[in-house]
Amino acid sequence: DEDNTTITKVIIDMSHNLNLSVIAEGVETEGQLNFLRHHLCDEIQGFYISMPLPYPEFTHLLQQGHFAIAPHPPV
């Protein structure tokens, strides 16, 4: 949706201009991830990465590198 796209870009830009980090919640698709990475969103969370996990399972997967996401693409 064009309105949601515009709002998201403005929030990311405004936050960065205020020296704030941006965390996008509810990321569920690769398309959403790619859009947020392209617009330099700092962090993401959501079902695209993982469903909620108990602490022991999360730390095990984190230690194995399962949650590593490639850095932002060049601008």
Helices and strands as residue ranges (DSSP letters): H 2-17, E 23-24, H 30-38, E 43-44, H 55-63
